[in-house]
Each structure stands twice: as C-alpha cells, then as structure tokens.
C-alpha cells in the first residue's frame, strides 16, 4: 500500500512565529555554552556590543553599558568580536557554574 506524499502547500504550519515581538516571553539564555564577561572598568561605552548584539542582551543605562541580560544572551560571542578594546571575554558556562 503506497502513501501519497503531500506537497509543501499541504503541510501544516509548524514552528512559525505568528506574533511579532514575542521573544520576551521566552528565556533563551539556557542555550548558552559560552558566557560573555565584560570588564566594565575598562569599557569606553562605545556601544558597539549593544549595536551588534542580535538578542538585545546588552544592558544600557544613561548611555553606559551596565551588564548583560543572561536570560536572553545565547553566547554567540558577537559582542566580544566587535569590542574594539577587547574587554569582553567568552568563558565556558561550565567553568562559571563550577565557581558559583
């Protein structure tokens, strides 16, 4: 008995984001393997990390970087790559958890 394959138009919609702006409903930081650590004392507040962060995880207050929202940071390392002063380091999440 052969089963007829469905065309792409007949497949049910799954995995689609139908409501824009719903990312705040989902904490995605648990995916992270590497955690960015910022040396705030050496930060010049150039905001390049904030500008390039695809998750909007760089926390800013009064035009100064104040930290990283680890609930949403996925550890991609773009902030560290874009930092001209190289003050953002990526540390293995397992190392951080051992120290806590």
N, CA, C and O of each residue as an XYZ file, in Angstrom:
400
protein
N       0.846     -1.177      0.000
C       0.000      0.000      0.000
C       0.895      1.245      0.000
O       1.629      1.468      0.963
N       0.849      2.032     -1.028
C       1.684      3.232     -1.107
C       0.907      4.440     -0.590
O      -0.303      4.565     -0.774
N       1.654      5.314      0.060
C       1.047      6.518      0.616
C       1.471      7.700     -0.250
O       2.652      7.853     -0.561
N       0.521      8.523     -0.633
C       0.811      9.680     -1.466
C       1.503     10.751     -0.625
O       1.006     11.128      0.437
N       2.658     11.245     -1.104
C       3.376     12.304     -0.409
C       2.652     13.631     -0.601
O       2.142     13.924     -1.682
N       2.615     14.421      0.454
C       1.972     15.733      0.390
C       2.921     16.754     -0.211
O       4.134     16.673     -0.021
N       2.374     17.701     -0.926
C       3.150     18.830     -1.424
C       3.366     19.832     -0.303
O       2.723     19.735      0.742
N       4.255     20.786     -0.502
C       4.584     21.736      0.560
C       3.391     22.591      0.968
O       3.310     23.033      2.114
N       2.467     22.828      0.046
C       1.290     23.644      0.367
C       0.307     22.895      1.264
O      -0.537     23.513      1.913
N       0.413     21.599      1.301
C      -0.499     20.788      2.108
C       0.048     20.491      3.508
O      -0.669     19.950      4.349
N       1.297     20.836      3.757
C       1.888     20.583      5.071
C       1.344     21.568      6.094
O       1.129     22.737      5.773
N       1.116     21.112      7.326
C       0.634     22.034      8.362
C       1.735     23.019      8.752
O       2.922     22.699      8.686
N       1.323     24.214      9.156
C       2.278     25.235      9.602
C       2.739     24.883     11.006
O       1.925     24.724     11.916
N       4.050     24.764     11.176
C       4.620     24.475     12.488
C       5.909     25.261     12.642
O       6.619     25.514     11.668
N       6.196     25.638     13.853
C       7.445     26.317     14.134
C       7.497     27.743     13.602
O       8.580     28.314     13.474
N       6.368     28.309     13.298
C       6.327     29.668     12.793
C       6.007     30.635     13.927
O       5.228     30.318     14.827
N       6.598     31.777     13.876
C       6.286     32.828     14.842
C       5.234     33.711     14.195
O       5.523     34.489     13.286
N       4.026     33.578     14.674
C       2.911     34.296     14.071
C       2.661     35.648     14.723
O       1.983     36.500     14.150
N       3.213     35.849     15.931
C       3.065     37.121     16.633
C       4.415     37.801     16.740
O       5.295     37.295     17.437
N       4.612     38.930     16.075
C       5.894     39.615     16.217
C       6.065     40.174     17.627
O       5.088     40.531     18.285
N       7.310     40.245     18.081
C       7.605     40.832     19.384
C       7.363     39.914     20.557
O       7.246     40.387     21.687
N       7.283     38.601     20.325
C       7.003     37.689     21.434
C       8.261     37.090     22.049
O       8.155     36.229     22.922
N       9.437     37.512     21.628
C      10.662     36.908     22.149
C      10.865     37.160     23.635
O      11.547     36.381     24.300
N      10.290     38.227     24.167
C      10.421     38.495     25.599
C       9.691     37.452     26.439
O       9.916     37.361     27.646
N       8.824     36.672     25.815
C       8.095     35.633     26.533
C       8.928     34.374     26.733
O       8.523     33.484     27.480
N      10.080     34.282     26.082
C      10.877     33.057     26.108
C      12.305     33.349     26.544
O      13.044     34.048     25.850
N      12.690     32.810     27.696
C      14.064     32.963     28.166
C      14.926     31.950     27.410
O      14.728     30.741     27.526
N      15.871     32.455     26.646
C      16.685     31.598     25.780
C      18.131     31.487     26.249
O      18.948     30.861     25.573
N      18.461     32.078     27.385
C      19.828     32.053     27.879
C      20.328     30.672     28.271
O      21.536     30.461     28.375
N      19.423     29.733     28.489
C      19.852     28.387     28.874
C      20.512     27.634     27.714
O      21.101     26.576     27.931
N      20.425     28.154     26.504
C      21.070     27.529     25.341
C      22.574     27.777     25.344
O      23.328     27.073     24.671
N      22.995     28.758     26.085
C      24.348     29.285     26.021
C      25.391     28.265     26.487
O      25.220     27.614     27.518
N      26.476     28.136     25.710
C      27.637     27.331     26.113
C      28.760     28.252     26.595
O      29.583     27.860     27.422
N      28.785     29.482     26.068
C      29.789     30.470     26.459
C      29.090     31.698     27.014
O      28.069     32.135     26.485
N      29.651     32.255     28.091
C      29.064     33.436     28.721
C      30.001     34.631     28.525
O      31.194     34.535     28.815
N      29.469     35.756     28.034
C      30.309     36.949     27.911
C      30.504     37.616     29.271
O      29.560     37.782     30.044
N      31.742     37.988     29.539
C      32.084     38.709     30.765
C      32.686     40.046     30.338
O      33.662     40.078     29.588
N      32.107     41.149     30.815
C      32.572     42.490     30.451
C      33.357     43.090     31.617
O      32.902     43.062     32.760
N      34.524     43.624     31.322
C      35.287     44.386     32.317
C      34.774     45.821     32.236
O      35.276     46.624     31.450
N      33.776     46.137     33.051
C      33.112     47.435     32.978
C      34.034     48.596     33.328
O      33.792     49.722     32.893
N      35.074     48.350     34.099
C      36.010     49.421     34.452
C      36.818     49.896     33.244
O      37.250     51.047     33.196
N      37.021     49.012     32.277
C      37.789     49.368     31.076
C      36.897     49.749     29.895
O      37.396     50.154     28.844
N      35.584     49.622     30.064
C      34.639     49.891     28.975
C      34.599     51.388     28.644
O      34.482     52.223     29.541
N      34.695     51.716     27.366
C      34.629     53.118     26.930
C      33.207     53.519     26.527
O      32.967     54.659     26.127
N      32.266     52.572     26.635
C      30.860     52.808     26.276
C      30.696     53.241     24.824
O      29.917     54.143     24.517
N      31.428     52.598     23.952
C      31.303     52.884     22.515
C      29.992     52.331     21.954
O      29.554     52.744     20.881
N      29.370     51.407     22.671
C      28.071     50.810     22.340
C      28.102     49.855     21.145
O      27.043     49.466     20.651
N      29.275     49.471     20.673
C      29.325     48.522     19.564
C      28.766     47.165     19.969
O      28.109     46.503     19.165
N      29.017     46.744     21.201
C      28.459     45.472     21.669
C      26.931     45.537     21.642
O      26.269     44.600     21.195
N      26.386     46.639     22.118
C      24.935     46.841     22.131
C      24.371     46.866     20.711
O      23.325     46.277     20.437
N      25.071     47.552     19.821
C      24.619     47.690     18.440
C      24.567     46.350     17.714
O      23.624     46.084     16.970
N      25.575     45.507     17.926
C      25.672     44.259     17.183
C      25.002     43.064     17.851
O      24.828     42.033     17.202
N      24.622     43.163     19.114
C      24.013     42.027     19.805
C      22.681     41.661     19.153
O      21.751     42.468     19.163
N      22.575     40.455     18.585
C      21.330     40.079     17.897
C      20.160     39.826     18.843
O      19.011     39.763     18.405
N      20.442     39.680     20.128
C      19.382     39.382     21.094
C      19.005     40.557     21.969
O      18.106     40.441     22.803
N      19.678     41.697     21.795
C      19.392     42.852     22.637
C      19.715     42.584     24.091
O      19.024     43.075     24.984
N      20.760     41.810     24.339
C      21.099     41.391     25.696
C      22.047     42.334     26.429
O      22.284     42.155     27.624
N      22.589     43.323     25.747
C      23.490     44.265     26.398
C      22.646     45.290     27.143
O      21.820     45.980     26.545
N      22.857     45.384     28.447
C      22.082     46.307     29.281
C      22.764     47.668     29.315
O      23.963     47.769     29.574
N      21.984     48.710     29.050
C      22.499     50.080     28.992
C      21.626     50.967     29.860
O      20.399     50.862     29.850
N      22.282     51.842     30.611
C      21.550     52.828     31.414
C      22.299     54.148     31.307
O      23.502     54.216     31.559
N      21.574     55.193     30.932
C      22.145     56.537     30.783
C      23.394     56.515     29.896
O      24.430     57.076     30.251
N      23.278     55.864     28.749
C      24.328     55.790     27.727
C      25.592     55.073     28.201
O      26.682     55.327     27.688
N      25.446     54.170     29.187
C      26.583     53.385     29.666
C      26.195     51.915     29.732
O      25.098     51.570     30.169
N      27.105     51.058     29.296
C      26.888     49.618     29.396
C      26.977     49.238     30.867
O      27.953     49.563     31.544
N      25.950     48.549     31.355
C      25.947     48.171     32.768
C      25.972     46.659     32.972
O      26.071     46.198     34.109
N      25.886     45.886     31.906
C      25.937     44.431     32.049
C      25.283     43.714     30.887
O      25.061     44.287     29.820
N      24.982     42.449     31.117
C      24.384     41.588     30.094
C      23.180     40.885     30.699
O      23.244     40.371     31.815
N      22.087     40.867     29.955
C      20.885     40.165     30.388
C      21.063     38.686     30.033
O      20.842     38.281     28.891
N      21.463     37.894     31.016
C      21.775     36.489     30.772
C      20.539     35.631     30.544
O      20.666     34.468     30.161
N      19.346     36.174     30.770
C      18.125     35.426     30.461
C      17.976     35.220     28.956
O      17.382     34.237     28.512
N      18.521     36.157     28.172
C      18.330     36.120     26.720
C      19.618     35.929     25.924
O      19.559     35.572     24.747
N      20.771     36.157     26.532
C      22.054     36.001     25.830
C      22.265     34.538     25.473
O      22.180     33.665     26.336
N      22.538     34.271     24.206
C      22.765     32.904     23.742
C      24.243     32.568     23.635
O      24.596     31.454     23.247
N      25.120     33.521     23.976
C      26.554     33.245     23.982
C      27.184     33.160     22.606
O      28.143     32.413     22.411
N      26.667     33.906     21.658
C      27.182     33.843     20.283
C      28.579     34.452     20.159
O      29.337     34.070     19.268
N      28.928     35.387     21.034
C      30.256     35.988     21.020
C      30.426     37.168     20.082
O      31.536     37.679     19.929
N      29.356     37.606     19.457
C      29.455     38.761     18.555
C      29.902     39.990     19.318
O      30.700     40.775     18.805
N      29.405     40.177     20.534
C      29.801     41.340     21.335
C      31.311     41.341     21.575
O      31.956     42.384     21.473
N      31.865     40.194     21.887
C      33.308     40.087     22.134
C      34.111     40.344     20.863
O      35.176     40.959     20.909
N      33.600     39.873     19.734
C      34.305     40.077     18.464
C      34.286     41.537     18.038
O      35.241     42.013     17.424
N      33.214     42.252     18.355
C      33.073     43.639     17.918
C      33.690     44.652     18.875
O      33.871     45.811     18.504
N      34.014     44.245     20.082
C      34.555     45.171     21.078
C      35.956     45.630     20.670
O      36.877     44.815     20.613
N      36.130     46.931     20.384
C      37.442     47.413     19.935
C      38.510     47.353     21.026
O      39.700     47.295     20.717
N      38.107     47.368     22.279
C      39.069     47.305     23.396
C      39.323     45.872     23.859
O      40.187     45.627     24.701
N      38.565     44.932     23.304
C      38.676     43.510     23.649
C      38.547     43.277     25.157
O      39.338     42.554     25.764
N      37.538     43.903     25.733
C      37.309     43.755     27.175
C      36.178     42.782     27.479
O      35.826     42.572     28.640
N      35.613     42.190     26.433
C      34.574     41.177     26.635
C      35.208     39.827     26.330
O      35.692     39.591     25.222
N      35.201     38.962     27.305
C      35.749     37.621     27.110
C      34.626     36.598     27.190
O      33.653     36.777     27.922
N      34.775     35.544     26.440
C      33.795     34.466     26.435
C      34.345     33.330     27.297
O      35.424     32.799     27.033
N      33.586     32.971     28.329
C      34.008     31.951     29.287
C      33.024     30.794     29.215
O      31.816     31.004     29.105
N      33.542     29.571     29.277
C      32.665     28.398     29.236
C      31.691     28.428     30.400
O      32.074     28.667     31.546
N      30.454     28.188     30.095
C      29.381     28.213     31.100
C      29.657     27.179     32.197
O      29.358     27.438     33.363
N      30.212     26.029     31.858
C      30.504     25.001     32.863
C      31.542     25.504     33.864
O      31.469     25.165     35.045
N      32.491     26.293     33.419
C      33.507     26.848     34.316
C      32.866     27.826     35.301
O      33.183     27.814     36.490
N      31.975     28.660     34.807
C      31.281     29.645     35.656
C      30.446     28.925     36.707
O      30.457     29.305     37.878
N      29.731     27.899     36.298
C      28.846     27.187     37.224
C      29.640     26.469     38.310
O      29.162     26.339     39.437
N      30.847     26.001     37.986
C      31.690     25.350     38.991
C      32.138     26.350     40.047
O      32.281     26.008     41.221
N      32.358     27.602     39.613
C      32.844     28.631     40.525
C      31.739     29.199     41.407
O      32.024     29.749     42.471
N      30.485     29.075     40.985
C      29.363     29.657     41.750
C      29.005     28.837     42.958
O      28.088     29.195     43.697
